Every structure is written in C-alpha cells, then in structure tokens.
Amino acid sequence: HVMKVLPFEKPIQEKHQTIPGALALLGLEPKDIDVVVNSHFHFDHCGGNKYFPHAKKICHRTEVPQACNPQPFEHLGYSDLSFSAEAAEARGATAQLLEGTTRANSTFEGIDGDVELARGVKLISTPGHSIGHYSLLVEFPKRKPIMFTIDAAYTQKSL
C-alpha cells in the first residue's frame, strides 16, 4: 500500500475538505451519489470510492486489467487496491479490501473512447499518464468550455 512507501503523502484535511464533508456543504450525503467516474485507478484518484459502495462505477475498460497486472514502474500508482476485489485478488492483496468489499459491489462498467455522460459533459480519452486515463470536458451554452485534464497535464505549460 502506498502509505508504506510514501507515508508523508497522507493529506492533512479539515472535515469540510473530505468527500463526505464537501458533499455536506451541498446538502448531500455519499448515499445520494448514484454514479462515480474514475479518471484512472491510481491510488490518489480512486481512494474516495470507499464512500460510494452502492454507486455505479465507471472507468476505461483497460484500467482494471492494468491494476491487476501493472508494469513494474506502475506498481506505486496502482498500489491501493481497496476499491476492487478483482484487482486485489489478482495481486494477492485481499487484505487491503475494505470490510464488505466483494466482486459484486466493486465491479466497474468499462467504457472505451470518448463518452458523453450527459449533455455537455464528456469524457475524453487521454491515455499516457495511465493506459485508460480520461479527462473531462464540460461545455456551457454561453461561455467557453472547461477541460479538466486530471493527470494528463499538470500545468498550463504542459498544454
């Protein structure tokens, strides 16, 4: 698990900065969320899945197989397998699974290519950082669109 390798990376957060805390500011609870989209399966992008065991989970179809059998240089990125019984079983890391996590409640809908989630909200396939990396494009009727590059580009200079 990543905390054994990078113990200094654990975030320091106030309650309102956590996923449940941020949802509460909007008058919501984790149980109100029906769908979770993971840009990719690196530990810092899927760790919040634990708050949504009931929600439908979506990712690129290549991410679960890659988490099951990563290249040597990818082991750290795919070090937290608590979100996927399939990946944890494949890597002999079932001790990481959160209590109650099974294949039935940790299955992902694998998608491929660019996908429109809702009108004006599109997942754009941007492989490179990981094999199945997605960025998010949000289009508005009366303003310029916003592209959330996630880990495809860390800085404006990268664009």
MOGIHU-V735711 format. One record per residue. N is the residue number from 1. SS is DSSP state (A for helix, B for strand, O for the rest). PHI is phi in degrees with one decimal (* if undefined). NEAR is the number of other ideal C-beta (glycine too) atoms within 12 Angstrom. Layout:
BEGIN
<<N/SS/PHI/NEAR> <N/SS/PHI/NEAR>>
END
This chain:
BEGIN
<<1/O/*/23> <2/A/-59.3/25> <3/A/-65.3/18> <4/A/-75.8/16> <5/A/-92.3/15> <6/O/-127.2/16> <7/A/-63.4/9> <8/A/-79.2/10> <9/A/-84.2/17> <10/O/-63.3/16> <11/O/-71.3/16> <12/O/-101.3/9> <13/O/-130.3/14> <14/O/-78.0/10> <15/A/-55.8/13> <16/A/-70.0/13> <17/A/-92.2/15> <18/O/-80.6/19> <19/A/-60.3/26> <20/A/-62.2/22> <21/A/-66.3/18> <22/A/-66.5/20> <23/A/-63.9/21> <24/A/-60.9/17> <25/A/-61.4/15> <26/O/-96.9/14> <27/O/78.4/8> <28/O/-118.7/17> <29/O/-127.3/18> <30/A/-52.5/23> <31/A/-65.5/13> <32/A/-80.7/16> <33/O/-90.8/23> <34/O/-95.3/14> <35/B/-135.8/21> <36/B/-120.4/28> <37/B/-110.4/35> <38/O/-97.6/40> <39/O/-64.9/31> <40/O/-169.5/38> <41/O/-102.6/46> <42/O/-68.3/31> <43/A/-53.6/36> <44/A/-84.3/26> <45/A/-122.4/29> <46/A/-126.0/38> <47/A/-61.5/30> <48/A/-79.1/31> <49/A/-58.0/38> <50/A/-59.8/29> <51/A/-79.1/27> <52/O/-128.6/31> <53/O/-63.2/26> <54/O/-88.8/20> <55/O/-79.6/27> <56/B/-68.4/21> <57/B/-117.4/33> <58/B/-124.1/31> <59/B/-157.3/41> <60/B/-65.4/37> <61/A/-60.8/21> <62/A/-86.9/25> <63/A/-71.1/41> <64/A/-63.3/38> <65/A/-58.4/23> <66/A/-69.3/32> <67/A/-66.2/42> <68/A/-71.1/25> <69/O/-143.3/20> <70/O/-74.7/28> <71/O/-67.1/14> <72/A/-52.6/9> <73/A/-73.9/9> <74/A/-98.9/23> <75/O/-57.6/22> <76/O/-65.2/20> <77/O/-57.5/29> <78/O/-99.5/39> <79/O/-83.1/29> <80/O/-95.3/36> <81/O/-109.2/39> <82/O/-65.0/33> <83/O/-90.6/40> <84/O/-139.5/40> <85/A/-61.3/29> <86/A/-60.0/31> <87/A/-68.4/36> <88/A/-63.2/29> <89/A/-64.9/21> <90/A/-63.3/20> <91/O/-101.3/28> <92/O/64.9/13> <93/O/-124.0/27> <94/A/-65.9/21> <95/A/-63.2/14> <96/A/-75.0/29> <97/O/-61.5/28> <98/O/-68.9/24> <99/O/-53.7/12> <100/O/89.1/13> <101/O/-78.9/28> <102/O/-131.3/17> <103/O/-60.2/17> <104/O/-64.6/11> <105/O/-103.2/23> <106/O/-129.5/36> <107/O/-88.8/22> <108/B/-112.3/34> <109/B/-83.2/21> <110/B/-83.2/23> <111/B/-119.1/27> <112/O/-141.3/18> <113/O/72.1/17> <114/O/-78.7/18> <115/B/-136.2/24> <116/B/-88.2/16> <117/B/-80.0/22> <118/B/-158.0/14> <119/O/-56.0/10> <120/O/81.3/16> <121/B/-125.4/23> <122/B/-128.7/25> <123/B/-87.1/33> <124/B/-113.5/29> <125/B/-65.9/29> <126/O/-134.3/29> <127/O/-63.9/24> <128/O/147.7/18> <129/O/-61.5/28> <130/O/-142.0/36> <131/O/-61.8/29> <132/O/-118.2/40> <133/O/-63.4/31> <134/B/-119.8/41> <135/B/-108.0/32> <136/B/-122.0/30> <137/B/-107.1/26> <138/B/-117.6/21> <139/O/-107.1/19> <140/O/-120.6/12> <141/O/-64.5/9> <142/O/-126.2/7> <143/O/-154.6/9> <144/O/-66.8/10> <145/O/-70.7/17> <146/B/-119.0/16> <147/B/-109.5/21> <148/B/-90.9/22> <149/O/-79.8/22> <150/O/57.1/31> <151/O/-107.6/26> <152/O/-72.7/26> <153/O/-150.0/18> <154/O/-83.4/12> <155/O/-135.1/9> <156/A/-61.7/8> <157/A/-63.3/6> <158/A/-66.1/13> <159/O/-74.8/11>>
END
